[in-house]
Amino acid sequence: MLNGEIQSIKTFQNVTAWRLGYITKFGVQKDFITAFKAMHYLKKNRIPAKLILTLNPALRENDLILQQVKLLDIQDRVENIGDIIHPEEIKKVYESLDCFIFPSLIESFGFTLVEAMAMGLPILAADTESNREIVGSGGEFFIAENDRSLYASIIRLMNDPVLYHQSALHSLERSKTFNWEKAAKIFIEKIYQLRTVGNLSL
């Protein structure tokens, strides 16, 4: 998490173009194409929105991903700001967003999901077991690998300020269940449970 910070919720904005963030690195499971196709539908229906990415274009695998943007003719709807590692810069990116989307199909642990929730951003995540485990009641879910489902979820959030506010509130509340102190306590408790059951010597 961003230095363990918990922010206030994001408020609904009637802006010229929504900024939808997918802050992540490359992975074959990330399913960028679903996000890109959803942006294509938004453009086709003249709905102003921009997808914000943080991919290092110097890496071949990222370049191949970004070529899909050109093939779908959505260069004007995708902004890749490159790889960011400084916490304050990452925080500024989150603050610039109106919503966080997460089409990834599987994660060992989605740190950027927790970061986005800690920033009080509404979450739209693919409906997978790993995403539900992290997001819980803190976000809205769309059908995994279904670009039209993601598109519909974005539109619903854009057109419903009440839903937006509730999603942001639930997102922030969910983030409070994740902290290093709690994780360390659980880890220590598990160690002592193993010690009791298996006569583990500490």
Stockholm file with secondary structure:
# STOCKHOLM 1.0

chainA/1-202         MLNGEIQSIKTFQNVTAWRLGYITKFGVQKDFITAFKAMHYLKKNRIPAKLILTLNPALRENDLILQQVKLLDIQDRVENIGDIIHPEEIKKVYESLDCFIFPSLIESFGFTLVEAMAMGLPILAADTESNREIVGSGGEFFIAENDRSLYASIIRLMNDPVLYHQSALHSLERSKTFNWEKAAKIFIEKIYQLRTVGNLSL
#=GR chainA/1-202 SS CCTTCCCCCCCCCCCSSEEEEECCCCCTTSCHHHHHHHHHHHHHTTCCEEEEECCCTTSHHHHHHHHHHHHTTCGGGEEECCCCCCHHHHHHHHHHCSEEEECCSCCSCCHHHHHHHHTTCCEEEECCHHHHHHHGGGSEEECTTCHHHHHHHHHHHHTCHHHHHHHHHHHHHHHTTCCHHHHHHHHHHHHHHHHHHHCCCC
#=GC SS_cons         CCTTCCCCCCCCCCCSSEEEEECCCCCTTSCHHHHHHHHHHHHHTTCCEEEEECCCTTSHHHHHHHHHHHHTTCGGGEEECCCCCCHHHHHHHHHHCSEEEECCSCCSCCHHHHHHHHTTCCEEEECCHHHHHHHGGGSEEECTTCHHHHHHHHHHHHTCHHHHHHHHHHHHHHHTTCCHHHHHHHHHHHHHHHHHHHCCCC
//
